[in-house]
Amino acid sequence: MGREGLAHSVGLKDTINTSAIFSKYEHVFTPMNVKLLKALLNASTLESTRRKNLLLYDYLVSCHIGNQLKELSDKANNYETSATIKVGGKSVPYRQAAVLVMNQPDRKKRQQITELVKKPKATLTKLNEEALEQEYALLKQLTGKDYVGYYEFVKGMKYDRFADDLRKFLIDTQGIYTGRLNEILAEMKIPIDDARKHDLGYYNRAHKFDRYFPKNKLLLTLKKTLAGMGFNLDRQKNIHVDASERPNKVPRAFCSTLIVPQEIHLVLKPHGGQEDYQTILHEAGHSEHFANTRDDMDYEFKHMGAHSVSESYAFLFEYLLLDPNWLQTYINMPAKAEREFLQFLWTNKLFFLRRYAGKIVYEVKLHRNDLRKLDEDWKPMREKYASAADMYADIFSRAICVKCEGVDYLIDVDSGFYSADYLKAWMFEVQIRKVLKERFGPTWFTNKKAGAFLKDLWQFGSSGMTQDELAQRIGYDKVDKRYLIEELLEAFEAH
């Protein structure tokens, strides 16, 4: 399945056929085997055994549902690959449209491309609606739980409580975010009441800093950074880097863990500029984590669950760009440009934090079919949205403070509350970085002992230790969001 998905995602295969693979192995993830795993889970006495059985139970449930939806899933993936739009008289792959928007300085043309992709998005949304409706029914039938309840069970999260915390975060950061946003839109000569999501997409591309982040130095900078921590990417034969620019390659970078730790693929499609550097460092964090997982760990702990653990290491590497010491060591920006760049990156980080906070608030309501409108304090009212699409448009427009449209109301949903994993990772990353600086100094990324420290954490794979257990291993009681909030407030005071 991994190889089929990888070939399709990197643009080497025009169509994807998971149906044949699911059919070959459908004797594995039957309802009877799901029941068996549930019985084993209930009978587990050792915590490590229970954790393994829970991961395997979730995997079999996911595969059973995947098998039932295989034809629909293949249809959606193949349509997404083959769909095109006409831009300036030329046929452009649908997957390339987002890259065109972020690189288009002409606001009218950005809007035109945004309008053109609505048609293929509508087709994909219809397929997603059908798939989600079936997934809800299958989950209930197979586990006795609704969507939110199931993921609370397998991930140990209370999503309603988490959403409440994030509502507070959105309120607490509203002032500093809108203050900076007003400055940005004024620089772009865009009235705040007319700003669109594609305008922020273009801003976040940060073209003005391209000269400091050339494509031809992307891989070299990554290799130098890793070498500083004691990792020689050229000698790590278990990590395969694919940075080629193919038309049908997915625009979103990813790390494919085919066999942990023996075969890891780091994949990105360069767009140009600082975002490529953020992206390749992010995926390198994933890749090094899985490439340095202990081979003798149980399969479940190497391959299943706890996305938030690996995302923590990915953010740790990505946010090296927020470190003035790293910029001076590897990018060598002039002081004035560095100050402007750091101000941009902190704003960019807060943008994504608010966007993902909004995603959790939205996704919990979506999966509960809770269409109650939200008041100024993000609390539910009696009045209802006309549709889930209207709810999406309102929540996201308020989270990032520019106009969003409902066309993405299912396309912009991460399966299994992955958005919550990102947010938990953002929290833990700050704590890891604080310890690295305390133990190995402000230039920890040039210290091979820091690399050894990280390898000690990486050995446990995705789920050999929980995030809280890893936090305790480096000196904290648990993963705590206050470190992230404190850092943000300090950063906006300084920049």
Secondary structure, DSSP 8 states (H G I E B T S, - for coil): -HHHHHHHHTTS-SS--HHHHHHHTTTTS-HHHHHHHHHHHHH--SHHHHHHHHHHHHHHHHHHHHHHTHHHHHHHHHHHHH-EEEETTEEEEGGGHHHHHHT---HHHHHHHHHHTHHHHHHHHHHHHHHHHHHHHHHHHHHS--HHHHHHHHHT--HHHHHHHHHHHHHHTHHHHHHHHHHHHHHTT--GGG-BHHHHHHHHH-GGGGGGS-GGGHHHHHHHHHHHTT--TTT-TTEEEE----TTS-SS-EEEEEETTTEEEEE----SSHHHHHHHHHHHHHHHHHHTS-TTS-HHHHHSS-HHHHHHHHHHHHGGGG-HHHIIIII---HHHHHHHHHHHHHHHHHHHHHHHHHHHHHHHHHTT--EEE-TTS-EEEEE-SSHHHHHHHHHHHHHSSB--GGGTTTT--GGGHHHHHHHHHHHHHHHHHHHHHHH-TTGGG-HHHHHHHHHHHTTTTTSS-HHHHHHHTT-SS--THHHHHHHHHHHHH-
